[in-house]
Amino acid sequence: MRSFIYQSIFIEGYKKAGLSAFNMFMGTLIVLGVSVSILDTEKTVTDVYGSTLSNIEVLLAAFFAIEYFLRLWAAGEDDRYKGFIGRLKYMFTFFAVIDLLAFLPTLLVLGSTDTLLLRLFRLARLVRFAKLGRYSSSLRLIISAFISCWRELVISFMVAVFLLVGCSVFLYLIEGGIQPEAFGSIPRAMWCAVSTLTTFGYGDVYPITALGQCFMGIAALIGIGLVGMPTAILAGAFSDQFEKKRLDKEVL
């Protein structure tokens, strides 16, 4: 029985291509659970369908709880998680923690009247979306791509921070005396620097001096390259991972 459950619910245990019927069913429940959690934050919906959403939420939490304990039991089929110590090791794996968080918030707030607590746990329920990751080989490739190029991404982030601080300093020096409310300190000037470097240009804060406008024009051009740098790094990493997967399939 444990072997059958392992083959049905664990991706690595399923011998056929694609997903098992159980995992397709659970994937549907995950999408439904995320949708319910989102609708549960809209007052006009909860005023009319609040009790229905709550009942669905409890039912989904029950399904996710059953799935969690089935996975915990069936994990013993994997040599890495045999025995009591092995089960403890499995409980602290990434997806096991996600599985626990998928139903635990609902159980913790049953009967609660604390509005802040309810809001916090409603947001926590959105972690269910991460459960879909175990069903997608493409998502695993994306994660592998991130891991393979994390050093380059860290460097690009450091460059972005350096440019942000640099722009903020110049804006403070140029516009601080003229617009003290918007540029009277470096932290205040950072908002305009962020909106310019990321090129979305919110427009609520902007320089009014000729020198300040010239500087922000240059910063906007730099921002285009700043956005493109991590994009190029990730695109190259994705391409490498997909090529590696294709070569592995050819070898097999």
N, C-alpha and C positions, 0 to 999 in steps of 0.2 A: 504493500500500500504506500509506504513512504517513497519507494522508488518511482511508483506511478505518479505521485504528487510532484515529486522533484522534476520529472520529465515534463509535466504539464505546466508548471509555473515558473521554472527557471529557464531562461533563454539558453544557457549553455547545456541544459539537459535535454532540450527538445531536439529530436533527431531529424525532423523534417524541415524544409525551407519555410521561411516566414514565421508567423506567430501561432501558438496553440490557440484553441478556442477559448480557453480560460483567460489567456493574456489579452486576447481581442476584447473579451467581455470586460476585463478590468480596465483596459484602455478607454472603453466607452464610459465606464463609471468615473474615471478620472476626469474626463472632459465634462461630464455632467456635474461632478463635484465642484470643479473650478467655476462653472457657470452659476451654480447655486450660490457659491461664496461671493461672487461678483454681484449678483442680483440682491443678495442679502444686505448690501450696503446702500441700496436705493430705497428711500423711505416710501415713495409712491407705490413701489412694488410690495414692500413688506406690510404696508397698511392693509392691502387687499389679500395678499397670499402669504403673509408671515407664517401662519401655522402650517401651511402646506410645505413651505420651504424648510421649516424646522423639522418636520417629519421626514422629509427627504434627506435632510442632513444627518439625522440620527440613523436612518437606514443605511446611508452610504458609509457612515462611520463604523457601523456594525460589519459591513462587508469588508472594509479595509482592515478592521481588527482581526477578522477571521483569516484574511489573506496573510497578515503579518505573522500570526501564530503558525499557520501552515508552512510558511517559508522558514520560520525558525525551526520547526520540527524537521522539515524535509532537507534543510541545509546539511544535515548529518550525512547525506549521500556524497557530499563533497569531502574528500580526505582532509581538506584544510579546516573543516568545521565539525569534525567528529567529536563526540563526547561533550561533557559539560563545559570544559575550557574552550572547545571549538565553537560551541554555541555562543558563549560570551564574546568571543572574537568576532563572530558574525554580527552580533547585535551592534557592534561599534563600526561596522562598515558603512560607507556613505549611504547606499540605497536602503539599508536596514533602518538607519536613523530617519531617512525620509519617509519610509513606510510607517514608522512609529508616529511621526509628526502628522501624518495624513489623517489619523483618527483621534489622537490624544487630545488636541484642543477642544474638540466637540464634547468629549466626555468630561473634561475639566470644567466647562462652563454650563453644564446641565443644571438648571435651577438657579443660576446666578443672576443677580439683579444689578451688579456693578457694571455701569455703562462702559467705563474705560476698559475694564477687563474683557468685556464682550468684544469691543472693537479690536483689541490687541489679538485675541484669539481668532477672530474672524479673518484678520489679515494673515495669521499664522497658517490658516487652513489652505491658503493659496499655494503653500509649499507642495501640495498635491501635484501641481503642474510638473514639478521636477521628477515625479514618478514615471512620467512618460519617457524619460531619458533611457531607462533600462530596456525599452522596447524598440529603440531606434539605433541601428548600426551606424547610420549617418551622423547622429548626434555624438556617438562615441568617437567617430573620426574627427569631428569638430573639436571635441575635448582634447584628443591627441594632438591636433594641430596647435591648439593653444599652448599645450605643455611643451611642444617642440620649439616654440618660438618665444617663450615667456621672457627670456633675457632681452631680446630685441624690443619686445613690448614695454618692458620696464625702462629701457633706455629712452624710447620714444616718449614715455610718460614723463620721465625726468626732464627731457627737452621741453615738453609742453609746460611743465611747472616753472622752469627757468624763464621761458618766454612770458608766461603769465605774470610772474613777479616783476620781470623787467618792464613790461608794458605798464603795469600798475605804478611802478616807481616814476616812470616818465610822465604819466598822466597826472600823478600827484604833484610833480614839480611844475608842470605846464599849466594845469587847470585848477590846482588846489586853491590858489588865492582868489580866483574869479568865481568858481562854483564850489564853495566849501561844503555844501550839503551833499553834493554828488562825488566830489574828488578831494574832500578835506583831509583824508587819510588814505594810506595805501590800501587797507582793507576795503574802504568804500570804492576806491578806484578799480578794485579787482572785478567788480560786476561789469563795468564797461569793457574791461580787458577780456573777460570771458566771452561776452556777447560778440566781441569783434573777432577774436581768435577762432571761435567756433563758427563764425560766419552767419549765425542766425540773426544777428542785429536786432535785438528787441526794440530799441529806439526810445526807451524811457530816459536813458542817460547818454549824452554824447558831448564831445568837446565843441566849444564855440569859437575858440581862437584859431587863426589860420595855421599856426604851428601845430596845435593839437589835432586839427583835422587832417593835416598832412601826415602826421605821425600815425594816426589811426588808419589812414588809407594804406600806408605801408604795412601796418600790423594785419589788416584784413587780407592783403595778398600773402603774407607769411602764413596766416591761418589756413588758407587753402592747401598749402603744402603740408601744414601740420596735421590736418585731417587725413590727407592722403597717405602719410607715412605709415601709420599702423595698418591702414587698409591694404597697402601693398605688401606689408609683412605677412598679414593674415592670409591674403590671397595666395602668396607663394607657399605658405605652410599647408593650406588646404589642398593645393595642387599636388604637393609632395605626398600627402597622406593618401589621396585618391589614387595616385599613380602606384604607390606602394601596395594598396589593396588590390589593384588590378593585377600587378605582378604576382602577388601571393596566390590569387585565384588561378593564374596561368600555370604556376608551379604545381598546384594541387590537381 
